[in-house]
Amino acid sequence: MRKPIRSTLEELISENKKELMSDPAAISKIEKKLDERKAKEVYVEELEDYKEKEMKYAK
């Protein structure tokens, strides 16, 4: 029996990139997730800023 051929991490990454680049639906899905994550980050930052301002006025 032969040993299975192992791929290096770099080979696996490049393979995944090639697959993603040929699949516009997957790219769209990833972009949507990134947009949602960024929107949440911005919302949390704004909320924290608002709370800090409230704390200053409460004193």
Residue frames as qw, qx, qy, qz and C-alpha x, y, z in Angstrom:
[[0.000, 0.887, 0.462, 0.000, 0.00, 0.00, 0.00],
 [0.388, 0.454, -0.016, 0.802, 1.13, 3.49, -0.79],
 [0.202, -0.431, -0.447, 0.757, 1.24, 6.33, 1.67],
 [0.214, 0.863, 0.453, 0.067, -1.36, 8.98, 0.99],
 [0.434, 0.342, 0.031, 0.833, 0.17, 12.11, -0.46],
 [0.252, -0.731, -0.436, 0.460, -0.03, 14.99, 1.99],
 [0.288, 0.773, 0.194, 0.530, -0.50, 18.53, 0.84],
 [0.366, -0.054, -0.347, 0.862, 1.29, 21.42, 2.44],
 [0.018, 0.674, 0.499, -0.545, -0.66, 24.24, 4.05],
 [0.055, 0.492, -0.275, -0.824, 0.30, 26.57, 1.22],
 [0.080, -0.042, -0.847, -0.523, -1.03, 24.11, -1.36],
 [0.054, -0.544, -0.825, 0.140, -4.32, 23.75, 0.51],
 [0.011, 0.659, 0.226, -0.718, -4.70, 27.52, 0.80],
 [0.094, 0.342, -0.496, -0.792, -4.05, 28.09, -2.88],
 [0.065, -0.239, -0.924, -0.290, -6.50, 25.32, -3.77],
 [0.028, -0.646, -0.666, 0.371, -9.19, 26.93, -1.61],
 [0.030, 0.572, -0.066, -0.817, -8.53, 30.33, -3.15],
 [0.073, 0.102, -0.736, -0.665, -8.92, 28.91, -6.64],
 [0.076, -0.442, -0.892, -0.057, -12.22, 27.27, -5.70],
 [0.031, -0.686, -0.452, 0.570, -13.55, 30.46, -4.11],
 [0.015, 0.456, -0.288, -0.842, -12.53, 32.65, -7.01],
 [0.140, -0.048, -0.802, -0.579, -14.51, 30.44, -9.38],
 [0.209, -0.540, -0.815, 0.017, -17.64, 30.55, -7.19],
 [0.019, -0.417, -0.031, -0.908, -19.29, 34.00, -7.17],
 [0.630, -0.585, -0.352, -0.370, -22.02, 32.84, -4.77],
 [0.772, -0.342, -0.337, 0.417, -19.42, 31.88, -2.17],
 [0.362, 0.164, -0.087, 0.913, -17.65, 35.23, -2.57],
 [0.296, -0.540, -0.232, -0.753, -20.94, 37.04, -2.13],
 [0.748, -0.535, -0.387, -0.067, -21.72, 35.06, 1.01],
 [0.673, -0.175, -0.263, 0.669, -18.30, 35.86, 2.51],
 [0.138, 0.325, 0.043, 0.935, -18.64, 39.56, 1.68],
 [0.496, -0.603, -0.332, -0.530, -22.07, 39.65, 3.33],
 [0.777, -0.462, -0.355, 0.236, -20.70, 38.07, 6.52],
 [0.522, 0.005, -0.142, 0.841, -17.80, 40.56, 6.59],
 [0.103, -0.477, -0.179, -0.854, -20.19, 43.49, 6.13],
 [0.651, -0.609, -0.359, -0.276, -22.42, 42.24, 8.96],
 [0.751, -0.311, -0.303, 0.498, -19.42, 41.77, 11.27],
 [0.323, 0.179, -0.035, 0.929, -18.15, 45.29, 10.51],
 [0.326, -0.577, -0.281, -0.694, -21.61, 46.76, 11.10],
 [0.743, -0.559, -0.368, 0.035, -21.75, 45.06, 14.52],
 [0.634, -0.120, -0.206, 0.736, -18.30, 46.40, 15.42],
 [0.070, 0.366, 0.098, 0.923, -19.30, 49.95, 14.49],
 [0.535, -0.610, -0.361, -0.459, -22.55, 49.64, 16.46],
 [0.765, -0.447, -0.347, 0.308, -20.73, 48.40, 19.58],
 [0.465, 0.052, -0.105, 0.878, -18.17, 51.22, 19.34],
 [0.159, -0.484, -0.198, -0.837, -20.94, 53.81, 19.03],
 [0.680, -0.583, -0.394, -0.205, -22.79, 52.27, 21.97],
 [0.712, -0.286, -0.297, 0.568, -19.66, 52.36, 24.13],
 [0.241, 0.233, 0.011, 0.942, -19.02, 56.00, 23.19],
 [0.394, -0.576, -0.322, -0.640, -22.62, 56.86, 24.08],
 [0.751, -0.526, -0.389, 0.097, -22.32, 55.15, 27.48],
 [0.579, -0.081, -0.199, 0.786, -19.07, 57.02, 28.20],
 [0.011, -0.391, -0.125, -0.912, -20.73, 60.34, 27.42],
 [0.594, -0.594, -0.391, -0.377, -23.68, 59.44, 29.65],
 [0.747, -0.365, -0.367, 0.417, -21.31, 58.63, 32.52],
 [0.359, 0.129, -0.096, 0.919, -19.62, 62.05, 32.19],
 [0.264, -0.458, -0.205, -0.824, -22.94, 63.88, 32.36],
 [0.699, -0.497, -0.501, -0.119, -24.20, 61.76, 35.27],
 [0.599, -0.167, -0.406, 0.669, -21.41, 63.02, 37.56]]
